[in-house]
Amino acid sequence: MTYEFGDVVLGEIPFADIDETKTRPAVVLFEELGNVTIMGITSNPHMKGIALKKSDGAALDSVIKTNNIYTLSSDRVKKKLFRISESKKNEICMSLMNQMGCSQR
């Protein structure tokens, strides 16, 4: 299966501080050479990030954690759930550009 920017998938996401993983939803940024780069999603409404609502396709109102980016082997992605809208993808792009200090054209 191939994955594209904006696909929401279930994947084995690593914890930042221990050598364990948990199956969690994530947004695909890109796939290349058998690896999938993703941003984690949480249902914790107090986390900083981009809102992902039930009306966007999420099972619960959630937050795309733009500060949690991981690269997984594609075999650690369990399944594709849905694809976010173009406007939500644009929000992700803008957020990443701002976090990296890139100027917008």
Backbone as XML, in Angstrom:
<?xml version="1.0"?>
<chain id="A" units="angstrom">
  <residue number="1" name="MET">
    <atom name="N" x="0.844" y="-1.173" z="0.000"/>
    <atom name="CA" x="0.000" y="0.000" z="0.000"/>
    <atom name="C" x="0.896" y="1.246" z="0.000"/>
  </residue>
  <residue number="2" name="THR">
    <atom name="N" x="0.475" y="2.265" z="-0.695"/>
    <atom name="CA" x="1.214" y="3.521" z="-0.689"/>
    <atom name="C" x="0.449" y="4.557" z="0.125"/>
  </residue>
  <residue number="3" name="TYR">
    <atom name="N" x="1.191" y="5.494" z="0.666"/>
    <atom name="CA" x="0.610" y="6.522" z="1.520"/>
    <atom name="C" x="0.993" y="7.893" z="0.976"/>
  </residue>
  <residue number="4" name="GLU">
    <atom name="N" x="0.059" y="8.840" z="1.100"/>
    <atom name="CA" x="0.264" y="10.188" z="0.590"/>
    <atom name="C" x="0.027" y="11.203" z="1.693"/>
  </residue>
  <residue number="5" name="PHE">
    <atom name="N" x="0.558" y="12.404" z="1.472"/>
    <atom name="CA" x="0.349" y="13.501" z="2.407"/>
    <atom name="C" x="-1.140" y="13.686" z="2.662"/>
  </residue>
  <residue number="6" name="GLY">
    <atom name="N" x="-1.516" y="13.693" z="3.938"/>
    <atom name="CA" x="-2.907" y="13.881" z="4.316"/>
    <atom name="C" x="-3.632" y="12.612" z="4.684"/>
  </residue>
  <residue number="7" name="ASP">
    <atom name="N" x="-3.053" y="11.446" z="4.383"/>
    <atom name="CA" x="-3.672" y="10.195" z="4.814"/>
    <atom name="C" x="-3.571" y="10.095" z="6.333"/>
  </residue>
  <residue number="8" name="VAL">
    <atom name="N" x="-4.648" y="9.698" z="6.975"/>
    <atom name="CA" x="-4.612" y="9.415" z="8.402"/>
    <atom name="C" x="-4.546" y="7.900" z="8.533"/>
  </residue>
  <residue number="9" name="VAL">
    <atom name="N" x="-3.533" y="7.437" z="9.257"/>
    <atom name="CA" x="-3.259" y="6.012" z="9.373"/>
    <atom name="C" x="-3.180" y="5.604" z="10.840"/>
  </residue>
  <residue number="10" name="LEU">
    <atom name="N" x="-3.258" y="4.301" z="11.073"/>
    <atom name="CA" x="-2.928" y="3.733" z="12.378"/>
    <atom name="C" x="-1.527" y="3.145" z="12.256"/>
  </residue>
  <residue number="11" name="GLY">
    <atom name="N" x="-0.656" y="3.554" z="13.151"/>
    <atom name="CA" x="0.714" y="3.052" z="13.083"/>
    <atom name="C" x="1.266" y="2.780" z="14.464"/>
  </residue>
  <residue number="12" name="GLU">
    <atom name="N" x="2.348" y="2.019" z="14.498"/>
    <atom name="CA" x="3.052" y="1.731" z="15.751"/>
    <atom name="C" x="3.981" y="2.906" z="16.035"/>
  </residue>
  <residue number="13" name="ILE">
    <atom name="N" x="3.506" y="3.831" z="16.866"/>
    <atom name="CA" x="4.212" y="5.073" z="17.143"/>
    <atom name="C" x="5.137" y="4.876" z="18.343"/>
  </residue>
  <residue number="14" name="PRO">
    <atom name="N" x="6.412" y="5.278" z="18.220"/>
    <atom name="CA" x="7.328" y="5.133" z="19.350"/>
    <atom name="C" x="7.075" y="6.200" z="20.411"/>
  </residue>
  <residue number="15" name="PHE">
    <atom name="N" x="7.326" y="5.840" z="21.656"/>
    <atom name="CA" x="7.326" y="6.814" z="22.736"/>
    <atom name="C" x="8.667" y="7.546" z="22.673"/>
  </residue>
  <residue number="16" name="ALA">
    <atom name="N" x="8.677" y="8.817" z="23.046"/>
    <atom name="CA" x="9.906" y="9.607" z="22.968"/>
    <atom name="C" x="10.933" y="9.184" z="24.015"/>
  </residue>
  <residue number="17" name="ASP">
    <atom name="N" x="10.481" y="8.696" z="25.171"/>
    <atom name="CA" x="11.403" y="8.458" z="26.277"/>
    <atom name="C" x="11.645" y="6.986" z="26.635"/>
  </residue>
  <residue number="18" name="ILE">
    <atom name="N" x="10.979" y="6.053" z="25.950"/>
    <atom name="CA" x="11.206" y="4.632" z="26.215"/>
    <atom name="C" x="11.174" y="3.853" z="24.907"/>
  </residue>
  <residue number="19" name="ASP">
    <atom name="N" x="11.713" y="2.647" z="24.926"/>
    <atom name="CA" x="11.767" y="1.818" z="23.718"/>
    <atom name="C" x="10.525" y="0.960" z="23.552"/>
  </residue>
  <residue number="20" name="GLU">
    <atom name="N" x="9.381" y="1.589" z="23.520"/>
    <atom name="CA" x="8.124" y="0.890" z="23.293"/>
    <atom name="C" x="7.312" y="1.659" z="22.265"/>
  </residue>
  <residue number="21" name="THR">
    <atom name="N" x="6.327" y="0.982" z="21.695"/>
    <atom name="CA" x="5.438" y="1.632" z="20.737"/>
    <atom name="C" x="3.987" y="1.416" z="21.170"/>
  </residue>
  <residue number="22" name="LYS">
    <atom name="N" x="3.122" y="2.228" z="20.602"/>
    <atom name="CA" x="1.692" y="2.090" z="20.847"/>
    <atom name="C" x="0.987" y="2.373" z="19.530"/>
  </residue>
  <residue number="23" name="THR">
    <atom name="N" x="-0.045" y="1.604" z="19.213"/>
    <atom name="CA" x="-0.793" y="1.827" z="17.984"/>
    <atom name="C" x="-1.647" y="3.072" z="18.153"/>
  </residue>
  <residue number="24" name="ARG">
    <atom name="N" x="-1.345" y="4.082" z="17.324"/>
    <atom name="CA" x="-1.981" y="5.391" z="17.434"/>
    <atom name="C" x="-2.293" y="5.935" z="16.045"/>
  </residue>
  <residue number="25" name="PRO">
    <atom name="N" x="-3.222" y="6.878" z="15.937"/>
    <atom name="CA" x="-3.456" y="7.539" z="14.653"/>
    <atom name="C" x="-2.368" y="8.570" z="14.376"/>
  </residue>
  <residue number="26" name="ALA">
    <atom name="N" x="-2.140" y="8.814" z="13.095"/>
    <atom name="CA" x="-1.127" y="9.788" z="12.677"/>
    <atom name="C" x="-1.459" y="10.270" z="11.271"/>
  </residue>
  <residue number="27" name="VAL">
    <atom name="N" x="-0.960" y="11.455" z="10.930"/>
    <atom name="CA" x="-1.119" y="12.013" z="9.588"/>
    <atom name="C" x="0.171" y="11.783" z="8.821"/>
  </residue>
  <residue number="28" name="VAL">
    <atom name="N" x="0.053" y="11.269" z="7.622"/>
    <atom name="CA" x="1.224" y="11.034" z="6.768"/>
    <atom name="C" x="1.690" y="12.356" z="6.177"/>
  </residue>
  <residue number="29" name="LEU">
    <atom name="N" x="2.998" y="12.616" z="6.289"/>
    <atom name="CA" x="3.613" y="13.746" z="5.604"/>
    <atom name="C" x="4.129" y="13.303" z="4.238"/>
  </residue>
  <residue number="30" name="PHE">
    <atom name="N" x="4.846" y="12.180" z="4.206"/>
    <atom name="CA" x="5.279" y="11.604" z="2.932"/>
    <atom name="C" x="5.786" y="10.187" z="3.155"/>
  </residue>
  <residue number="31" name="GLU">
    <atom name="N" x="5.891" y="9.457" z="2.052"/>
    <atom name="CA" x="6.441" y="8.100" z="2.056"/>
    <atom name="C" x="7.571" y="8.063" z="1.052"/>
  </residue>
  <residue number="32" name="GLU">
    <atom name="N" x="8.668" y="7.437" z="1.442"/>
    <atom name="CA" x="9.803" y="7.321" z="0.529"/>
    <atom name="C" x="10.669" y="6.140" z="0.941"/>
  </residue>
  <residue number="33" name="LEU">
    <atom name="N" x="11.035" y="5.318" z="-0.035"/>
    <atom name="CA" x="11.955" y="4.203" z="0.160"/>
    <atom name="C" x="11.551" y="3.277" z="1.312"/>
  </residue>
  <residue number="34" name="GLY">
    <atom name="N" x="10.249" y="2.989" z="1.402"/>
    <atom name="CA" x="9.774" y="2.052" z="2.419"/>
    <atom name="C" x="9.590" y="2.657" z="3.801"/>
  </residue>
  <residue number="35" name="ASN">
    <atom name="N" x="9.749" y="3.958" z="3.912"/>
    <atom name="CA" x="9.545" y="4.647" z="5.185"/>
    <atom name="C" x="8.406" y="5.644" z="5.049"/>
  </residue>
  <residue number="36" name="VAL">
    <atom name="N" x="7.664" y="5.828" z="6.146"/>
    <atom name="CA" x="6.539" y="6.763" z="6.169"/>
    <atom name="C" x="6.822" y="7.776" z="7.273"/>
  </residue>
  <residue number="37" name="THR">
    <atom name="N" x="6.842" y="9.053" z="6.897"/>
    <atom name="CA" x="7.052" y="10.128" z="7.871"/>
    <atom name="C" x="5.690" y="10.675" z="8.261"/>
  </residue>
  <residue number="38" name="ILE">
    <atom name="N" x="5.457" y="10.741" z="9.569"/>
    <atom name="CA" x="4.123" y="11.048" z="10.104"/>
    <atom name="C" x="4.176" y="12.099" z="11.205"/>
  </residue>
  <residue number="39" name="MET">
    <atom name="N" x="2.986" y="12.652" z="11.508"/>
    <atom name="CA" x="2.766" y="13.504" z="12.685"/>
    <atom name="C" x="1.740" y="12.805" z="13.548"/>
  </residue>
  <residue number="40" name="GLY">
    <atom name="N" x="2.000" y="12.717" z="14.840"/>
    <atom name="CA" x="1.076" y="12.064" z="15.749"/>
    <atom name="C" x="-0.220" y="12.841" z="15.937"/>
  </residue>
  <residue number="41" name="ILE">
    <atom name="N" x="-1.250" y="12.122" z="16.328"/>
    <atom name="CA" x="-2.561" y="12.700" z="16.640"/>
    <atom name="C" x="-2.924" y="12.263" z="18.057"/>
  </residue>
  <residue number="42" name="THR">
    <atom name="N" x="-3.479" y="13.195" z="18.822"/>
    <atom name="CA" x="-3.933" y="12.884" z="20.180"/>
    <atom name="C" x="-5.381" y="13.344" z="20.353"/>
  </residue>
  <residue number="43" name="SER">
    <atom name="N" x="-6.092" y="12.681" z="21.244"/>
    <atom name="CA" x="-7.446" y="13.129" z="21.578"/>
    <atom name="C" x="-7.430" y="14.069" z="22.785"/>
  </residue>
  <residue number="44" name="ASN">
    <atom name="N" x="-6.242" y="14.379" z="23.295"/>
    <atom name="CA" x="-6.109" y="15.308" z="24.419"/>
    <atom name="C" x="-6.311" y="16.735" z="23.906"/>
  </residue>
  <residue number="45" name="PRO">
    <atom name="N" x="-7.416" y="17.382" z="24.253"/>
    <atom name="CA" x="-7.715" y="18.710" z="23.710"/>
    <atom name="C" x="-6.793" y="19.805" z="24.228"/>
  </residue>
  <residue number="46" name="HIS">
    <atom name="N" x="-5.990" y="19.513" z="25.252"/>
    <atom name="CA" x="-5.096" y="20.519" z="25.824"/>
    <atom name="C" x="-3.735" y="20.556" z="25.138"/>
  </residue>
  <residue number="47" name="MET">
    <atom name="N" x="-3.490" y="19.627" z="24.226"/>
    <atom name="CA" x="-2.213" y="19.599" z="23.504"/>
    <atom name="C" x="-2.183" y="20.699" z="22.451"/>
  </residue>
  <residue number="48" name="LYS">
    <atom name="N" x="-0.990" y="21.200" z="22.178"/>
    <atom name="CA" x="-0.801" y="22.220" z="21.151"/>
    <atom name="C" x="-0.747" y="21.542" z="19.786"/>
  </residue>
  <residue number="49" name="GLY">
    <atom name="N" x="-1.385" y="22.155" z="18.799"/>
    <atom name="CA" x="-1.361" y="21.606" z="17.449"/>
    <atom name="C" x="-2.539" y="22.093" z="16.632"/>
  </residue>
  <residue number="50" name="ILE">
    <atom name="N" x="-2.903" y="21.305" z="15.640"/>
    <atom name="CA" x="-3.978" y="21.651" z="14.707"/>
    <atom name="C" x="-5.207" y="20.805" z="15.023"/>
  </residue>
  <residue number="51" name="ALA">
    <atom name="N" x="-6.343" y="21.466" z="15.202"/>
    <atom name="CA" x="-7.577" y="20.755" z="15.534"/>
    <atom name="C" x="-7.981" y="19.818" z="14.399"/>
  </residue>
  <residue number="52" name="LEU">
    <atom name="N" x="-8.381" y="18.613" z="14.768"/>
    <atom name="CA" x="-8.911" y="17.625" z="13.836"/>
    <atom name="C" x="-10.235" y="17.158" z="14.437"/>
  </residue>
  <residue number="53" name="LYS">
    <atom name="N" x="-11.320" y="17.546" z="13.832"/>
    <atom name="CA" x="-12.653" y="17.320" z="14.391"/>
    <atom name="C" x="-13.309" y="16.054" z="13.816"/>
  </residue>
  <residue number="54" name="LYS">
    <atom name="N" x="-14.368" y="15.623" z="14.461"/>
    <atom name="CA" x="-15.164" y="14.520" z="13.930"/>
    <atom name="C" x="-15.648" y="14.848" z="12.527"/>
  </residue>
  <residue number="55" name="SER">
    <atom name="N" x="-15.989" y="16.098" z="12.299"/>
    <atom name="CA" x="-16.459" y="16.512" z="10.968"/>
    <atom name="C" x="-15.358" y="16.406" z="9.905"/>
  </residue>
  <residue number="56" name="ASP">
    <atom name="N" x="-14.089" y="16.326" z="10.340"/>
    <atom name="CA" x="-12.968" y="16.115" z="9.417"/>
    <atom name="C" x="-12.770" y="14.638" z="9.091"/>
  </residue>
  <residue number="57" name="GLY">
    <atom name="N" x="-13.439" y="13.764" z="9.869"/>
    <atom name="CA" x="-13.312" y="12.327" z="9.661"/>
    <atom name="C" x="-12.753" y="11.584" z="10.856"/>
  </residue>
  <residue number="58" name="ALA">
    <atom name="N" x="-12.310" y="12.307" z="11.878"/>
    <atom name="CA" x="-11.726" y="11.670" z="13.065"/>
    <atom name="C" x="-12.810" y="10.977" z="13.897"/>
  </residue>
  <residue number="59" name="ALA">
    <atom name="N" x="-12.421" y="9.915" z="14.598"/>
    <atom name="CA" x="-13.360" y="9.204" z="15.472"/>
    <atom name="C" x="-13.732" y="10.069" z="16.680"/>
  </residue>
  <residue number="60" name="LEU">
    <atom name="N" x="-12.775" y="10.876" z="17.142"/>
    <atom name="CA" x="-12.974" y="11.789" z="18.263"/>
    <atom name="C" x="-12.386" y="13.140" z="17.879"/>
  </residue>
  <residue number="61" name="ASP">
    <atom name="N" x="-12.883" y="14.219" z="18.478"/>
    <atom name="CA" x="-12.210" y="15.497" z="18.298"/>
    <atom name="C" x="-10.783" y="15.333" z="18.803"/>
  </residue>
  <residue number="62" name="SER">
    <atom name="N" x="-9.824" y="15.743" z="18.004"/>
    <atom name="CA" x="-8.418" y="15.454" z="18.269"/>
    <atom name="C" x="-7.540" y="16.641" z="17.915"/>
  </residue>
  <residue number="63" name="VAL">
    <atom name="N" x="-6.232" y="16.445" z="18.086"/>
    <atom name="CA" x="-5.233" y="17.461" z="17.758"/>
    <atom name="C" x="-4.095" y="16.785" z="17.001"/>
  </residue>
  <residue number="64" name="ILE">
    <atom name="N" x="-3.720" y="17.362" z="15.858"/>
    <atom name="CA" x="-2.532" y="16.914" z="15.122"/>
    <atom name="C" x="-1.343" y="17.579" z="15.790"/>
  </residue>
  <residue number="65" name="LYS">
    <atom name="N" x="-0.440" y="16.786" z="16.336"/>
    <atom name="CA" x="0.702" y="17.302" z="17.086"/>
    <atom name="C" x="1.846" y="17.632" z="16.116"/>
  </residue>
  <residue number="66" name="THR">
    <atom name="N" x="1.921" y="18.896" z="15.731"/>
    <atom name="CA" x="2.916" y="19.305" z="14.740"/>
    <atom name="C" x="4.344" y="19.237" z="15.282"/>
  </residue>
  <residue number="67" name="ASN">
    <atom name="N" x="4.495" y="19.053" z="16.582"/>
    <atom name="CA" x="5.829" y="18.934" z="17.162"/>
    <atom name="C" x="6.235" y="17.473" z="17.377"/>
  </residue>
  <residue number="68" name="ASN">
    <atom name="N" x="5.415" y="16.525" z="16.943"/>
    <atom name="CA" x="5.731" y="15.100" z="17.070"/>
    <atom name="C" x="5.792" y="14.461" z="15.687"/>
  </residue>
  <residue number="69" name="ILE">
    <atom name="N" x="6.986" y="14.461" z="15.119"/>
    <atom name="CA" x="7.196" y="13.908" z="13.779"/>
    <atom name="C" x="8.084" y="12.676" z="13.905"/>
  </residue>
  <residue number="70" name="TYR">
    <atom name="N" x="7.658" y="11.603" z="13.264"/>
    <atom name="CA" x="8.370" y="10.331" z="13.323"/>
    <atom name="C" x="8.492" y="9.746" z="11.924"/>
  </residue>
  <residue number="71" name="THR">
    <atom name="N" x="9.493" y="8.907" z="11.733"/>
    <atom name="CA" x="9.594" y="8.117" z="10.517"/>
    <atom name="C" x="9.494" y="6.650" z="10.918"/>
  </residue>
  <residue number="72" name="LEU">
    <atom name="N" x="8.544" y="5.961" z="10.288"/>
    <atom name="CA" x="8.307" y="4.542" z="10.558"/>
    <atom name="C" x="8.599" y="3.735" z="9.309"/>
  </residue>
  <residue number="73" name="SER">
    <atom name="N" x="9.001" y="2.505" z="9.500"/>
    <atom name="CA" x="9.032" y="1.567" z="8.385"/>
    <atom name="C" x="7.583" y="1.353" z="7.959"/>
  </residue>
  <residue number="74" name="SER">
    <atom name="N" x="7.337" y="1.268" z="6.655"/>
    <atom name="CA" x="5.955" y="1.136" z="6.181"/>
    <atom name="C" x="5.263" y="-0.106" z="6.733"/>
  </residue>
  <residue number="75" name="ASP">
    <atom name="N" x="6.014" y="-1.121" z="7.146"/>
    <atom name="CA" x="5.368" y="-2.299" z="7.725"/>
    <atom name="C" x="4.837" y="-2.047" z="9.133"/>
  </residue>
  <residue number="76" name="ARG">
    <atom name="N" x="5.146" y="-0.901" z="9.724"/>
    <atom name="CA" x="4.608" y="-0.520" z="11.037"/>
    <atom name="C" x="3.317" y="0.278" z="10.923"/>
  </residue>
  <residue number="77" name="VAL">
    <atom name="N" x="2.896" y="0.560" z="9.689"/>
    <atom name="CA" x="1.611" y="1.216" z="9.460"/>
    <atom name="C" x="0.573" y="0.117" z="9.280"/>
  </residue>
  <residue number="78" name="LYS">
    <atom name="N" x="-0.430" y="0.126" z="10.133"/>
    <atom name="CA" x="-1.422" y="-0.955" z="10.152"/>
    <atom name="C" x="-2.508" y="-0.790" z="9.100"/>
  </residue>
  <residue number="79" name="LYS">
    <atom name="N" x="-3.043" y="0.442" z="8.961"/>
    <atom name="CA" x="-4.078" y="0.666" z="7.960"/>
    <atom name="C" x="-4.309" y="2.152" z="7.756"/>
  </residue>
  <residue number="80" name="LYS">
    <atom name="N" x="-4.903" y="2.474" z="6.619"/>
    <atom name="CA" x="-5.296" y="3.835" z="6.289"/>
    <atom name="C" x="-6.729" y="4.035" z="6.769"/>
  </residue>
  <residue number="81" name="LEU">
    <atom name="N" x="-6.990" y="5.140" z="7.470"/>
    <atom name="CA" x="-8.315" y="5.412" z="8.015"/>
    <atom name="C" x="-9.128" y="6.360" z="7.133"/>
  </residue>
  <residue number="82" name="PHE">
    <atom name="N" x="-8.560" y="7.506" z="6.777"/>
    <atom name="CA" x="-9.235" y="8.494" z="5.932"/>
    <atom name="C" x="-8.194" y="9.500" z="5.468"/>
  </residue>
  <residue number="83" name="ARG">
    <atom name="N" x="-8.614" y="10.456" z="4.667"/>
    <atom name="CA" x="-7.719" y="11.519" z="4.193"/>
    <atom name="C" x="-8.286" y="12.857" z="4.634"/>
  </residue>
  <residue number="84" name="ILE">
    <atom name="N" x="-7.429" y="13.730" z="5.142"/>
    <atom name="CA" x="-7.868" y="15.051" z="5.570"/>
    <atom name="C" x="-8.061" y="15.957" z="4.354"/>
  </residue>
  <residue number="85" name="SER">
    <atom name="N" x="-8.756" y="17.051" z="4.564"/>
    <atom name="CA" x="-9.079" y="17.998" z="3.490"/>
    <atom name="C" x="-7.847" y="18.792" z="3.050"/>
  </residue>
  <residue number="86" name="GLU">
    <atom name="N" x="-7.977" y="19.401" z="1.879"/>
    <atom name="CA" x="-6.902" y="20.264" z="1.368"/>
    <atom name="C" x="-6.644" y="21.428" z="2.315"/>
  </residue>
  <residue number="87" name="SER">
    <atom name="N" x="-7.704" y="21.988" z="2.894"/>
    <atom name="CA" x="-7.506" y="23.119" z="3.806"/>
    <atom name="C" x="-6.753" y="22.689" z="5.064"/>
  </residue>
  <residue number="88" name="LYS">
    <atom name="N" x="-7.014" y="21.488" z="5.555"/>
    <atom name="CA" x="-6.294" y="20.973" z="6.729"/>
    <atom name="C" x="-4.835" y="20.692" z="6.367"/>
  </residue>
  <residue number="89" name="LYS">
    <atom name="N" x="-4.593" y="20.173" z="5.158"/>
    <atom name="CA" x="-3.219" y="19.953" z="4.699"/>
    <atom name="C" x="-2.469" y="21.282" z="4.612"/>
  </residue>
  <residue number="90" name="ASN">
    <atom name="N" x="-3.157" y="22.331" z="4.140"/>
    <atom name="CA" x="-2.533" y="23.655" z="4.075"/>
    <atom name="C" x="-2.180" y="24.169" z="5.469"/>
  </residue>
  <residue number="91" name="GLU">
    <atom name="N" x="-3.036" y="23.912" z="6.457"/>
    <atom name="CA" x="-2.742" y="24.304" z="7.841"/>
    <atom name="C" x="-1.464" y="23.629" z="8.330"/>
  </residue>
  <residue number="92" name="ILE">
    <atom name="N" x="-1.305" y="22.346" z="7.997"/>
    <atom name="CA" x="-0.098" y="21.614" z="8.393"/>
    <atom name="C" x="1.130" y="22.243" z="7.743"/>
  </residue>
  <residue number="93" name="CYS">
    <atom name="N" x="1.054" y="22.518" z="6.452"/>
    <atom name="CA" x="2.188" y="23.129" z="5.742"/>
    <atom name="C" x="2.575" y="24.466" z="6.360"/>
  </residue>
  <residue number="94" name="MET">
    <atom name="N" x="1.584" y="25.299" z="6.626"/>
    <atom name="CA" x="1.849" y="26.614" z="7.209"/>
    <atom name="C" x="2.463" y="26.485" z="8.602"/>
  </residue>
  <residue number="95" name="SER">
    <atom name="N" x="1.949" y="25.569" z="9.382"/>
    <atom name="CA" x="2.467" y="25.361" z="10.730"/>
    <atom name="C" x="3.931" y="24.914" z="10.685"/>
  </residue>
  <residue number="96" name="LEU">
    <atom name="N" x="4.242" y="23.971" z="9.813"/>
    <atom name="CA" x="5.625" y="23.500" z="9.696"/>
    <atom name="C" x="6.558" y="24.617" z="9.239"/>
  </residue>
  <residue number="97" name="MET">
    <atom name="N" x="6.119" y="25.404" z="8.280"/>
    <atom name="CA" x="6.943" y="26.512" z="7.789"/>
    <atom name="C" x="7.207" y="27.515" z="8.913"/>
  </residue>
  <residue number="98" name="ASN">
    <atom name="N" x="6.187" y="27.824" z="9.698"/>
    <atom name="CA" x="6.347" y="28.756" z="10.817"/>
    <atom name="C" x="7.302" y="28.192" z="11.869"/>
  </residue>
  <residue number="99" name="GLN">
    <atom name="N" x="7.167" y="26.912" z="12.181"/>
    <atom name="CA" x="8.030" y="26.293" z="13.194"/>
    <atom name="C" x="9.494" y="26.275" z="12.741"/>
  </residue>
  <residue number="100" name="MET">
    <atom name="N" x="9.726" y="26.151" z="11.443"/>
    <atom name="CA" x="11.098" y="26.108" z="10.936"/>
    <atom name="C" x="11.642" y="27.495" z="10.622"/>
  </residue>
  <residue number="101" name="GLY">
    <atom name="N" x="10.809" y="28.514" z="10.759"/>
    <atom name="CA" x="11.253" y="29.867" z="10.495"/>
    <atom name="C" x="11.378" y="30.185" z="9.018"/>
  </residue>
  <residue number="102" name="CYS">
    <atom name="N" x="10.654" y="29.448" z="8.174"/>
    <atom name="CA" x="10.689" y="29.693" z="6.727"/>
    <atom name="C" x="9.811" y="30.879" z="6.389"/>
  </residue>
  <residue number="103" name="SER">
    <atom name="N" x="10.270" y="31.693" z="5.452"/>
    <atom name="CA" x="9.430" y="32.797" z="5.003"/>
    <atom name="C" x="8.404" y="32.254" z="4.019"/>
  </residue>
  <residue number="104" name="GLN">
    <atom name="N" x="7.248" y="32.882" z="3.994"/>
    <atom name="CA" x="6.179" y="32.461" z="3.109"/>
    <atom name="C" x="6.180" y="33.337" z="1.869"/>
  </residue>
  <residue number="105" name="ARG">
    <atom name="N" x="6.011" y="32.717" z="0.721"/>
    <atom name="CA" x="6.029" y="33.473" z="-0.532"/>
    <atom name="C" x="4.659" y="33.910" z="-0.919"/>
  </residue>
</chain>
